[in-house]
Amino acid sequence: MKNVLLALSIVITIVMSSCSKKSNPAPEQDHAIKIIASGTAAFSVIVLTAPTFGETQTALKSATIAAGETFEFSTTAASKSYFFVKLSSELTNNITYKIYDDGTLSDQENGKEFGTHSTATVQYMVK
């Protein structure tokens, strides 16, 4: 009987110790970010990023887009980092933008109205 209890105690101890081990979670993968914008008139776009909200923003891309042309920009980013898309127009304009996160449409606005000499900044946090 003592041998059975001893063997049972050993088995329980082994099972408990193996179940209590913590597994290392897989490291987070960067997200594929794609930004698309177009307007009815010429406009300027600046794409900035920051690792967290309130930290210094780093410019990734700036461009002036002609009427009828489309701006496209792709990059990778860590989860919970921020993107800022600054759209500016010197003329009355309707600008459409879309932001994709790992291929999923995450933010968009169709025909956002801009008056003369207008600027708007879109903020997006990577999921």
PATORMAR-999133 format. One record per residue (C-alpha): residue number from 1; y, x, z. Coordinates in steps of 0.1 Angstrom, whole numbers, plus 5000, padded with zeros to 4 digits. Last residue first. Example, Ala and Ser with C-alpha at 12.3 -4.5 7.8 and 13.67 -1.06 7.14 Angstrom:
2
<rodren><seq>2</seq><c2>4989</c2><c1>5137</c1><c3>5071</c3></rodren>
<rodren><seq>1</seq><c2>4955</c2><c1>5123</c1><c3>5078</c3></rodren>
! end
This chain:
127
<rodren><seq>127</seq><c2>5466</c2><c1>4956</c1><c3>4657</c3></rodren>
<rodren><seq>126</seq><c2>5495</c2><c1>4977</c1><c3>4643</c3></rodren>
<rodren><seq>125</seq><c2>5528</c2><c1>4964</c1><c3>4657</c3></rodren>
<rodren><seq>124</seq><c2>5552</c2><c1>4952</c1><c3>4630</c3></rodren>
<rodren><seq>123</seq><c2>5590</c2><c1>4951</c1><c3>4631</c3></rodren>
<rodren><seq>122</seq><c2>5610</c2><c1>4939</c1><c3>4601</c3></rodren>
<rodren><seq>121</seq><c2>5646</c2><c1>4951</c1><c3>4598</c3></rodren>
<rodren><seq>120</seq><c2>5672</c2><c1>4932</c1><c3>4579</c3></rodren>
<rodren><seq>119</seq><c2>5703</c2><c1>4944</c1><c3>4561</c3></rodren>
<rodren><seq>118</seq><c2>5730</c2><c1>4926</c1><c3>4541</c3></rodren>
<rodren><seq>117</seq><c2>5758</c2><c1>4939</c1><c3>4519</c3></rodren>
<rodren><seq>116</seq><c2>5761</c2><c1>4906</c1><c3>4499</c3></rodren>
<rodren><seq>115</seq><c2>5738</c2><c1>4879</c1><c3>4513</c3></rodren>
<rodren><seq>114</seq><c2>5701</c2><c1>4883</c1><c3>4518</c3></rodren>
<rodren><seq>113</seq><c2>5676</c2><c1>4854</c1><c3>4517</c3></rodren>
<rodren><seq>112</seq><c2>5640</c2><c1>4860</c1><c3>4526</c3></rodren>
<rodren><seq>111</seq><c2>5621</c2><c1>4849</c1><c3>4495</c3></rodren>
<rodren><seq>110</seq><c2>5586</c2><c1>4849</c1><c3>4509</c3></rodren>
<rodren><seq>109</seq><c2>5580</c2><c1>4864</c1><c3>4543</c3></rodren>
<rodren><seq>108</seq><c2>5549</c2><c1>4882</c1><c3>4553</c3></rodren>
<rodren><seq>107</seq><c2>5529</c2><c1>4897</c1><c3>4582</c3></rodren>
<rodren><seq>106</seq><c2>5493</c2><c1>4905</c1><c3>4589</c3></rodren>
<rodren><seq>105</seq><c2>5476</c2><c1>4901</c1><c3>4555</c3></rodren>
<rodren><seq>104</seq><c2>5442</c2><c1>4917</c1><c3>4561</c3></rodren>
<rodren><seq>103</seq><c2>5432</c2><c1>4948</c1><c3>4541</c3></rodren>
<rodren><seq>102</seq><c2>5431</c2><c1>4971</c1><c3>4571</c3></rodren>
<rodren><seq>101</seq><c2>5465</c2><c1>4959</c1><c3>4582</c3></rodren>
<rodren><seq>100</seq><c2>5485</c2><c1>4944</c1><c3>4553</c3></rodren>
<rodren><seq>99</seq><c2>5523</c2><c1>4939</c1><c3>4554</c3></rodren>
<rodren><seq>98</seq><c2>5539</c2><c1>4916</c1><c3>4528</c3></rodren>
<rodren><seq>97</seq><c2>5575</c2><c1>4914</c1><c3>4517</c3></rodren>
<rodren><seq>96</seq><c2>5596</c2><c1>4890</c1><c3>4496</c3></rodren>
<rodren><seq>95</seq><c2>5633</c2><c1>4896</c1><c3>4491</c3></rodren>
<rodren><seq>94</seq><c2>5658</c2><c1>4870</c1><c3>4478</c3></rodren>
<rodren><seq>93</seq><c2>5691</c2><c1>4886</c1><c3>4469</c3></rodren>
<rodren><seq>92</seq><c2>5728</c2><c1>4883</c1><c3>4470</c3></rodren>
<rodren><seq>91</seq><c2>5739</c2><c1>4918</c1><c3>4462</c3></rodren>
<rodren><seq>90</seq><c2>5742</c2><c1>4951</c1><c3>4482</c3></rodren>
<rodren><seq>89</seq><c2>5707</c2><c1>4946</c1><c3>4496</c3></rodren>
<rodren><seq>88</seq><c2>5690</c2><c1>4963</c1><c3>4525</c3></rodren>
<rodren><seq>87</seq><c2>5654</c2><c1>4961</c1><c3>4538</c3></rodren>
<rodren><seq>86</seq><c2>5644</c2><c1>4982</c1><c3>4569</c3></rodren>
<rodren><seq>85</seq><c2>5607</c2><c1>4981</c1><c3>4574</c3></rodren>
<rodren><seq>84</seq><c2>5598</c2><c1>4992</c1><c3>4610</c3></rodren>
<rodren><seq>83</seq><c2>5562</c2><c1>5001</c1><c3>4618</c3></rodren>
<rodren><seq>82</seq><c2>5549</c2><c1>5004</c1><c3>4654</c3></rodren>
<rodren><seq>81</seq><c2>5518</c2><c1>5020</c1><c3>4669</c3></rodren>
<rodren><seq>80</seq><c2>5494</c2><c1>4998</c1><c3>4689</c3></rodren>
<rodren><seq>79</seq><c2>5463</c2><c1>5010</c1><c3>4669</c3></rodren>
<rodren><seq>78</seq><c2>5469</c2><c1>5043</c1><c3>4652</c3></rodren>
<rodren><seq>77</seq><c2>5483</c2><c1>5044</c1><c3>4617</c3></rodren>
<rodren><seq>76</seq><c2>5472</c2><c1>5051</c1><c3>4581</c3></rodren>
<rodren><seq>75</seq><c2>5495</c2><c1>5050</c1><c3>4550</c3></rodren>
<rodren><seq>74</seq><c2>5503</c2><c1>5028</c1><c3>4520</c3></rodren>
<rodren><seq>73</seq><c2>5536</c2><c1>5020</c1><c3>4503</c3></rodren>
<rodren><seq>72</seq><c2>5544</c2><c1>4996</c1><c3>4475</c3></rodren>
<rodren><seq>71</seq><c2>5578</c2><c1>4986</c1><c3>4463</c3></rodren>
<rodren><seq>70</seq><c2>5579</c2><c1>4962</c1><c3>4433</c3></rodren>
<rodren><seq>69</seq><c2>5603</c2><c1>4961</c1><c3>4404</c3></rodren>
<rodren><seq>68</seq><c2>5621</c2><c1>4929</c1><c3>4391</c3></rodren>
<rodren><seq>67</seq><c2>5655</c2><c1>4941</c1><c3>4402</c3></rodren>
<rodren><seq>66</seq><c2>5654</c2><c1>4979</c1><c3>4408</c3></rodren>
<rodren><seq>65</seq><c2>5640</c2><c1>4994</c1><c3>4440</c3></rodren>
<rodren><seq>64</seq><c2>5658</c2><c1>5021</c1><c3>4460</c3></rodren>
<rodren><seq>63</seq><c2>5634</c2><c1>5041</c1><c3>4481</c3></rodren>
<rodren><seq>62</seq><c2>5628</c2><c1>5055</c1><c3>4515</c3></rodren>
<rodren><seq>61</seq><c2>5595</c2><c1>5066</c1><c3>4530</c3></rodren>
<rodren><seq>60</seq><c2>5580</c2><c1>5078</c1><c3>4562</c3></rodren>
<rodren><seq>59</seq><c2>5611</c2><c1>5079</c1><c3>4585</c3></rodren>
<rodren><seq>58</seq><c2>5602</c2><c1>5087</c1><c3>4621</c3></rodren>
<rodren><seq>57</seq><c2>5613</c2><c1>5065</c1><c3>4649</c3></rodren>
<rodren><seq>56</seq><c2>5620</c2><c1>5079</c1><c3>4684</c3></rodren>
<rodren><seq>55</seq><c2>5602</c2><c1>5059</c1><c3>4711</c3></rodren>
<rodren><seq>54</seq><c2>5613</c2><c1>5024</c1><c3>4721</c3></rodren>
<rodren><seq>53</seq><c2>5581</c2><c1>5007</c1><c3>4710</c3></rodren>
<rodren><seq>52</seq><c2>5551</c2><c1>5031</c1><c3>4709</c3></rodren>
<rodren><seq>51</seq><c2>5539</c2><c1>5057</c1><c3>4684</c3></rodren>
<rodren><seq>50</seq><c2>5569</c2><c1>5051</c1><c3>4661</c3></rodren>
<rodren><seq>49</seq><c2>5571</c2><c1>5044</c1><c3>4624</c3></rodren>
<rodren><seq>48</seq><c2>5598</c2><c1>5041</c1><c3>4597</c3></rodren>
<rodren><seq>47</seq><c2>5598</c2><c1>5026</c1><c3>4563</c3></rodren>
<rodren><seq>46</seq><c2>5631</c2><c1>5025</c1><c3>4545</c3></rodren>
<rodren><seq>45</seq><c2>5638</c2><c1>5000</c1><c3>4517</c3></rodren>
<rodren><seq>44</seq><c2>5667</c2><c1>4995</c1><c3>4493</c3></rodren>
<rodren><seq>43</seq><c2>5674</c2><c1>4965</c1><c3>4471</c3></rodren>
<rodren><seq>42</seq><c2>5680</c2><c1>4956</c1><c3>4434</c3></rodren>
<rodren><seq>41</seq><c2>5680</c2><c1>4919</c1><c3>4427</c3></rodren>
<rodren><seq>40</seq><c2>5654</c2><c1>4891</c1><c3>4427</c3></rodren>
<rodren><seq>39</seq><c2>5634</c2><c1>4912</c1><c3>4452</c3></rodren>
<rodren><seq>38</seq><c2>5600</c2><c1>4928</c1><c3>4458</c3></rodren>
<rodren><seq>37</seq><c2>5582</c2><c1>4943</c1><c3>4488</c3></rodren>
<rodren><seq>36</seq><c2>5547</c2><c1>4955</c1><c3>4495</c3></rodren>
<rodren><seq>35</seq><c2>5536</c2><c1>4974</c1><c3>4526</c3></rodren>
<rodren><seq>34</seq><c2>5500</c2><c1>4987</c1><c3>4531</c3></rodren>
<rodren><seq>33</seq><c2>5486</c2><c1>4999</c1><c3>4564</c3></rodren>
<rodren><seq>32</seq><c2>5451</c2><c1>5013</c1><c3>4568</c3></rodren>
<rodren><seq>31</seq><c2>5442</c2><c1>5014</c1><c3>4605</c3></rodren>
<rodren><seq>30</seq><c2>5432</c2><c1>5046</c1><c3>4623</c3></rodren>
<rodren><seq>29</seq><c2>5398</c2><c1>5045</c1><c3>4640</c3></rodren>
<rodren><seq>28</seq><c2>5395</c2><c1>5041</c1><c3>4677</c3></rodren>
<rodren><seq>27</seq><c2>5370</c2><c1>5066</c1><c3>4693</c3></rodren>
<rodren><seq>26</seq><c2>5336</c2><c1>5052</c1><c3>4700</c3></rodren>
<rodren><seq>25</seq><c2>5331</c2><c1>5042</c1><c3>4736</c3></rodren>
<rodren><seq>24</seq><c2>5313</c2><c1>5067</c1><c3>4758</c3></rodren>
<rodren><seq>23</seq><c2>5284</c2><c1>5050</c1><c3>4775</c3></rodren>
<rodren><seq>22</seq><c2>5285</c2><c1>5046</c1><c3>4813</c3></rodren>
<rodren><seq>21</seq><c2>5253</c2><c1>5053</c1><c3>4832</c3></rodren>
<rodren><seq>20</seq><c2>5245</c2><c1>5025</c1><c3>4857</c3></rodren>
<rodren><seq>19</seq><c2>5215</c2><c1>5012</c1><c3>4838</c3></rodren>
<rodren><seq>18</seq><c2>5197</c2><c1>5046</c1><c3>4839</c3></rodren>
<rodren><seq>17</seq><c2>5203</c2><c1>5050</c1><c3>4876</c3></rodren>
<rodren><seq>16</seq><c2>5191</c2><c1>5015</c1><c3>4884</c3></rodren>
<rodren><seq>15</seq><c2>5159</c2><c1>5018</c1><c3>4863</c3></rodren>
<rodren><seq>14</seq><c2>5150</c2><c1>5052</c1><c3>4878</c3></rodren>
<rodren><seq>13</seq><c2>5156</c2><c1>5040</c1><c3>4913</c3></rodren>
<rodren><seq>12</seq><c2>5136</c2><c1>5008</c1><c3>4907</c3></rodren>
<rodren><seq>11</seq><c2>5107</c2><c1>5029</c1><c3>4893</c3></rodren>
<rodren><seq>10</seq><c2>5108</c2><c1>5053</c1><c3>4923</c3></rodren>
<rodren><seq>9</seq><c2>5108</c2><c1>5025</c1><c3>4948</c3></rodren>
<rodren><seq>8</seq><c2>5079</c2><c1>5008</c1><c3>4930</c3></rodren>
<rodren><seq>7</seq><c2>5059</c2><c1>5041</c1><c3>4931</c3></rodren>
<rodren><seq>6</seq><c2>5067</c2><c1>5044</c1><c3>4969</c3></rodren>
<rodren><seq>5</seq><c2>5058</c2><c1>5008</c1><c3>4976</c3></rodren>
<rodren><seq>4</seq><c2>5025</c2><c1>5011</c1><c3>4957</c3></rodren>
<rodren><seq>3</seq><c2>5017</c2><c1>5044</c1><c3>4974</c3></rodren>
<rodren><seq>2</seq><c2>5024</c2><c1>5029</c1><c3>5008</c3></rodren>
<rodren><seq>1</seq><c2>5000</c2><c1>5000</c1><c3>5000</c3></rodren>
! end
